[in-house]
Amino acid sequence: MEKITPADHRYADLAAKRFNKRYTGKPEYIVLPTSTAAVVQALQEVVDSQRRPVVRSGGHCLEGFVADPTAQVVIDMQLMTAIEFDTTKGAFVVDAGVTVGELYRRLFLGWGVFLPAGEHPGIGVGGHILGGAFGFLCREYGLAADHLYAVEVVRVNEQGKVQVVFASREDDDPHQELWWAHTGGGGGNFGIVTRYWLRSANVSGDNPATTLPQAPATLTTFRIGWEWKDFDEASFATLVHRFGDWCLRHGGPNSPYISLFGILFLNHRNIGKIEIKGLATGATAADVINAFVKDVVEPVGLAYTKQLEENAWLQFALNPFPELFQPGFDKAQAKIKDAFFRRPLTDDQIATAYRYLTAQVPIGGMIGLATYGGVVNAIPPDHTASAQRDAIMDVACNTGWMDPSGEKPSLDWVRNFYKDLFAASGGVPVPNEQTDGAMINHPDTDLASADWNTSVTPWYTLYYKAGHPRLQAVKAAYDPLNIFHHALSIQAAL
Ligand SMILES: Cc1cc2nc3c(=O)[nH]c(=O)nc-3n(C[C@H](O)[C@H](O)[C@H](O)COP(=O)(O)OP(=O)(O)OC[C@H]3O[C@@H](n4cnc5c(N)ncnc54)[C@H](O)[C@@H]3O)c2cc1C
């Protein structure tokens, strides 16, 4: 297998492939396999030479799990991009190097269907689906992992021999636990996923058009905007309360509003605006959005702008909310700190948010509150490794900077903001009545740091809750030599 070393003119380009510019790796070489057999060969060579491999698919990791100076070989999946319908399994088979945008395009144009997955088209399915994967249509159709039928994993056994394992959700599959671990266990843990098979639950037969949900013909997006300067603490609190109350009332699978998804962007005042962006599907989309506006937006009592726009599905999926993902947004260094909420923010948490968002600091940042739940909450917590099944919001404190001088103020701001938000539970969203841990697709190494997590709840319980021992058993069985590891990887024994 060809090794791309620093002497190769492709190396610089490949080494630069990562979303979060906060981290830089320096692998001895990078390989670009084009088949499962090539992945096996490349990995065997790495293991035999006692080097440390990491696998990369889309390069959208938010932490430095791939761009890691101690990683010696990057196995880059981006040339494995086939998407087919496998009639023998009645499922779509998708190579790990496919991006989410390409998956949307091919599934829609080929068969009229879609997988409810993440928001940015550049994410790789390789590192995405196995982390659960939520997105714009998750309230109506569930997580991407809820539609996972099977995986093909290249793993290393106790003797250091590389093997290919097929693991499906079928009850009589001896590798069913490995499939389960890939429904929310997160990337870089058990081996290299080479292929995913996708088929929704309770679907049988081999008709591709009914194997995954039919894509909506159109959807309606909405954008609500306020001037930050118009807010005082009382109107800010009204907005956050109204949004949280809506999420609480409509977080279950039987809500008549599961087709609506929205994010409340509580930007730092430096940014000048507070916004809600979202969408609804179906013939009644505009009515659903207008009812949401009446419920959440109007009670704030401030002037706002409102824009509704009908979009064809694929055009939206390939370029959603263009202003969010403008050219250059991927040049930044970033820190994202995620938390699931079961109940709305408390008065104290809203006061904390107001304090941090109006603090006079030279940073750009925000707290984003995304609607969650809907049919995601129809699935029992142990059914998949995505354990949070009664959350109503996914909340993230974010910051980004371009210049090195921005690092310290931005990190201090976002870390202390999050810590103070969860001051009543040791600085982290412990599973309790109000909060429910965090999402592994948004990994945050601070959760494993005694400086930032002063609760008695370890990082792995925040991410996996009661499923963690099961993931440990899978790790022991399928990666006994701990070939695949990073700062938040599953450890067979603690
Ligand atoms: C702009 C942006 C938007 C995002 N939006 C969403 C969203 O809407 N919903 C959501 O759920 N998440 C979202 N995420 C998070 C994203 O899902 C995760 O970062 C995901 O892990 C990225 O996968 P990747 O293949 O692109 O990343 P990579 O950097 O290639 O890999 C991420 C991790 O997965 C491992 N991995 C990669 N490929 C494989 C493989 N084939 N087999 C086993 N392990 C593998 C890597 O080793 C690494 O640990 C977003 C991230 C960004 C940067």
The ligand as an SDF file (V2000), in Angstrom:
LIG
                    3D

 53 58  0  0  0  0  0  0  0  0999 V2000
  -18.9810   21.9320   11.2830 C   0  0  0  0  0  0  0  0  0  0  0  0
  -19.4030   20.7180   12.0500 C   0  0  0  0  0  0  0  0  0  0  0  0
  -20.7560   20.4090   12.1120 C   0  0  0  0  0  0  0  0  0  0  0  0
  -21.1750   19.2730   12.8350 C   0  0  0  0  0  0  0  0  0  0  0  0
  -22.5170   18.9850   12.8950 N   0  0  0  0  0  0  0  0  0  0  0  0
  -22.9260   17.8710   13.5510 C   0  0  0  0  0  0  0  0  0  0  0  0
  -24.3050   17.5140   13.5840 C   0  0  0  0  0  0  0  0  0  0  0  0
  -25.1480   18.2140   13.0300 O   0  0  0  0  0  0  0  0  0  0  0  0
  -24.6580   16.3880   14.2430 N   0  0  0  0  0  0  0  0  0  0  0  0
  -23.7390   15.5860   14.8650 C   0  0  0  0  0  0  0  0  0  0  0  0
  -24.1230   14.5410   15.4250 O   0  0  0  0  0  0  0  0  0  0  0  0
  -22.4260   15.9020   14.8620 N   0  0  0  0  0  0  0  0  0  0  0  0
  -22.0090   17.0200   14.2210 C   0  0  0  0  0  0  0  0  0  0  0  0
  -20.6700   17.3250   14.1890 N   0  0  0  0  0  0  0  0  0  0  0  0
  -19.7220   16.4250   14.8570 C   0  0  0  0  0  0  0  0  0  0  0  0
  -19.3310   15.2680   13.9370 C   0  0  0  0  0  0  0  0  0  0  0  0
  -20.3920   14.3760   13.7670 O   0  0  0  0  0  0  0  0  0  0  0  0
  -18.1920   14.4890   14.5740 C   0  0  0  0  0  0  0  0  0  0  0  0
  -17.1020   15.3520   14.7450 O   0  0  0  0  0  0  0  0  0  0  0  0
  -17.7780   13.2750   13.7440 C   0  0  0  0  0  0  0  0  0  0  0  0
  -16.9740   12.4460   14.5460 O   0  0  0  0  0  0  0  0  0  0  0  0
  -17.0240   13.6790   12.5010 C   0  0  0  0  0  0  0  0  0  0  0  0
  -16.7280   12.5550   11.7130 O   0  0  0  0  0  0  0  0  0  0  0  0
  -15.5970   12.6860   10.5890 P   0  0  0  0  0  0  0  0  0  0  0  0
  -15.4420   11.3720    9.9480 O   0  0  0  0  0  0  0  0  0  0  0  0
  -15.8910   13.8730    9.7390 O   0  0  0  0  0  0  0  0  0  0  0  0
  -14.3490   13.0940   11.4810 O   0  0  0  0  0  0  0  0  0  0  0  0
  -12.8600   12.5120   11.6540 P   0  0  0  0  0  0  0  0  0  0  0  0
  -12.0850   13.6740   12.1910 O   0  0  0  0  0  0  0  0  0  0  0  0
  -12.3660   11.8580   10.4390 O   0  0  0  0  0  0  0  0  0  0  0  0
  -13.0490   11.4340   12.7970 O   0  0  0  0  0  0  0  0  0  0  0  0
  -13.6700   11.7230   14.0300 C   0  0  0  0  0  0  0  0  0  0  0  0
  -13.4350   10.5730   15.0100 C   0  0  0  0  0  0  0  0  0  0  0  0
  -13.9950    9.3710   14.4770 O   0  0  0  0  0  0  0  0  0  0  0  0
  -12.9560    8.4120   14.2150 C   0  0  0  0  0  0  0  0  0  0  0  0
  -13.2310    7.8100   12.9170 N   0  0  0  0  0  0  0  0  0  0  0  0
  -13.2380    8.4290   11.7140 C   0  0  0  0  0  0  0  0  0  0  0  0
  -13.5030    7.5490   10.7510 N   0  0  0  0  0  0  0  0  0  0  0  0
  -13.6730    6.3500   11.3510 C   0  0  0  0  0  0  0  0  0  0  0  0
  -13.9520    5.0530   10.8630 C   0  0  0  0  0  0  0  0  0  0  0  0
  -14.0850    4.8140    9.5620 N   0  0  0  0  0  0  0  0  0  0  0  0
  -14.0510    4.0280   11.7570 N   0  0  0  0  0  0  0  0  0  0  0  0
  -13.8900    4.2460   13.0850 C   0  0  0  0  0  0  0  0  0  0  0  0
  -13.6130    5.4750   13.5990 N   0  0  0  0  0  0  0  0  0  0  0  0
  -13.5140    6.5130   12.7400 C   0  0  0  0  0  0  0  0  0  0  0  0
  -11.6620    9.1970   14.2280 C   0  0  0  0  0  0  0  0  0  0  0  0
  -10.5500    8.3860   14.5280 O   0  0  0  0  0  0  0  0  0  0  0  0
  -11.9680   10.2640   15.2690 C   0  0  0  0  0  0  0  0  0  0  0  0
  -11.8270    9.7340   16.5690 O   0  0  0  0  0  0  0  0  0  0  0  0
  -20.2190   18.4430   13.4980 C   0  0  0  0  0  0  0  0  0  0  0  0
  -18.8560   18.7810   13.4460 C   0  0  0  0  0  0  0  0  0  0  0  0
  -18.4490   19.9010   12.7330 C   0  0  0  0  0  0  0  0  0  0  0  0
  -16.9920   20.2380   12.7050 C   0  0  0  0  0  0  0  0  0  0  0  0
  1  2  1  0
  2  3  1  0
  2 52  2  0
  3  4  2  0
  4  5  1  0
  4 50  1  0
  5  6  2  0
  6  7  1  0
  6 13  1  0
  7  8  2  0
  7  9  1  0
  9 10  1  0
 10 11  2  0
 10 12  1  0
 12 13  2  0
 13 14  1  0
 14 15  1  0
 14 50  1  0
 15 16  1  0
 16 17  1  0
 16 18  1  0
 18 19  1  0
 18 20  1  0
 20 21  1  0
 20 22  1  0
 22 23  1  0
 23 24  1  0
 24 25  2  0
 24 26  1  0
 24 27  1  0
 27 28  1  0
 28 29  2  0
 28 30  1  0
 28 31  1  0
 31 32  1  0
 32 33  1  0
 33 34  1  0
 33 48  1  0
 34 35  1  0
 35 36  1  0
 35 46  1  0
 36 37  1  0
 36 45  1  0
 37 38  2  0
 38 39  1  0
 39 40  1  0
 39 45  2  0
 40 41  1  0
 40 42  2  0
 42 43  1  0
 43 44  2  0
 44 45  1  0
 46 47  1  0
 46 48  1  0
 48 49  1  0
 50 51  2  0
 51 52  1  0
 52 53  1  0
M  END
$$$$
